[in-house]
Amino acid sequence: MKKAIQSESAPKAIGPYSIGILYNHFVFTSGQIGIDPESGELVAGGIENETRRALQNLQLVLESGGSSIKNVIKTTVFLKDIAEFGKMNAIYSEFFSDVPPARSAIQVAALPKGAAIEIEAIAYIEN
């Protein structure tokens, strides 16, 4: 059965979508950008700070769905500028060190709120 994830701590959706969906023993997240959950604004400081905040937001969504960052099996990373891949990758590796998930990373023309990065994930829920 499909169920929308609700969270008091993660950034609110900025459109008609769920921040995440629970289905069987999986969590499917919507893309997370570097929005500060309290202010609703993009964090300052460039790709590194946006990457860190996006991954922290992803973690909040996963935890609200009963999973965690360590249970992520697949991510998709959308970058406004693929030349910043190395900077993103350095921060990303801080969150996924043991067995990193499968990942796709692509450059896109634009992201919501002028973000430099957006990250979505699929994770499992431990029984």
URSUL-V646025 format. One line per field, one symbol per residue. burial: + if it has 16 or more other C-alpha atoms within 10 Angstrom, else -. A space follows every 10 residues. Layout:
burial: ???
This chain:
burial: ---++-+--+ ++-----+++ ++---+++++ +++++++--- -++---++++ ++++++++++ ++++++++++ +++-++++++ -+-++--+-- ++-------+ +-----+--- ----++++++ +++++--
